């Protein structure tokens, strides 16, 4: 994941990876990644939980647009099956979670 992301970034394309094991993503030196403490195989969220999945996608897109430089790690605060998700109202607006983590 990290090696491929670095190669893509070297060609001028911003990447954001999702990680379920923070140490592996850090070791692979992914340019930008979001870390979730969720079960393996569920990086985007619970099956059928559309609001949760869209929230994670919104966070990823916000990170791609807002992150000022490569090398950033944002740990998302969501808890598996314990967080209530609102529908993403405006996809052009930066995610509050990412903005807060990046202090925008």
Secondary structure, 3 states (H helix, E strand, C coil): CHHHHHHHHHCCCCCCEEECCHHHHHHHCCCEEEECCCCCCCCCCCCCCHHHHHHHHHHHHHHHHHCCCCCEEEECCCCCCCCCCCCCCCCCCCCHHHHHHCCC
